[in-house]
């Protein structure tokens, strides 16, 4: 007959255990509680037990008839048989001393010898540990019912790994005993005794009990569902973070656009304020009077030189011919407004640098045409922003502050050909054309030779 080791004095055989639990005959009443009943230890005394006194030392003195055995008393009170001591015999009665569990010296919690304790390593998961020991994941989970995740394992913690029978490893809690857990999980009593190598009646609160054949399928599904829920929550959080970053970027872009628009508007309003300022209008009028005076002086001088010019006309070209060749100079734009004359000191820059041409204001993008025949000597960024230089003989015509050019260096142009478009590149206060005429390297007033 198979024997189990006893962790307490007075170990029983399996046959004695079966007889004790009422399994020897069909007429015996099972001591296991029905499924669903509260799993609490049996502490109420049986009808044939008389409680005589409480010693005050966490112990009871019991009086029973002669038919009650120590094992029956131990089972009724949920304690090992070693807690009972026969202290008196009487005709038809016996007196027992029962030491309550709290009065017994504490011991280390019991656990099955077939359960291995594994220390978690960095990077371990439940599935990885199960594969390392050749176990299905559900069997490893059945030995570790305190797990809350299939993935998060803290290095250094312990996992229970079965090396023998597989099933559920549960810890007996207050109000429970091994028999009530076996009945509640519908485990086989004899197989449970073999798997734990101890009589279930000898296990106490805090001990671990292996229930063979019981699989933690529902627990595994619960952890898998939790993992999926966490994955979906992380995905939703990631998408929300991306969307919030997009909204932040969008707001920043709109803010930058508004700031650029406000800056351009402020610059334009500053230009309008300067353009319409009384000081500038007064200076324009002064320059116009000065120009009229100088024109009158020039006319007088021209009349004085008329005779000499007539005599020399056959030998030397006139000023207009020197500047424009054989053809007359024409205005470089169809529609324009004269805003600054030759030598005018109307703005701060013109006060610092001599204004060697005239400024013709027009809307942005207005076409600019060649005032005379010539060869394009420069087309691109230069002294006057984006500008075009054309040369004809010893004269040089300059078209400055363009937004875009329409010719290239070395190109031959005829009077009236398209050179570019009005802009505001270089040092500029608004869209206009700076038109300048140089003869033999010296600037001349374009208004004196334009029709």
Secondary structure, DSSP 4 states (H G I P E B T S, - for coil): --B---SSSS--BHHHHHHHTT-SSTTSPP-SPPTTS------SPPTTEEEEEE-SSSEEEEEEETT--HHHHHHHHTS-GGGEEEEEEETTEEEEEEE-GGGSPP-PPP--TTEEEEEPPTT--HHHHHHHTT--HHHHHHT-TT---SS---TT-EEEEESSS-EEEEEPPTT--HHHHHHHHT--HHHHHHHHTS-GGG--TT-EEEEET---HHHHHHHHHHHHHHHHHHHHHHHHHHHHHHHHHHHHHHHHHHHHHHHHHHHHHHHHHHHT-HHHHHHHHHHHHHHHHHHHHHHHHHHHHHHHHHHHTTTS--HHHHHHTTS----S-SS-EEEE-TT---SHHHHHS---SEEEE--TT-EEE-SS-EEEEEEEEETTEEEEEEEETTEEEEEEEEEEE---TT-EE-TT-EEEEEB--SS-SSSEEEEEEEETTEEE-GGGT--
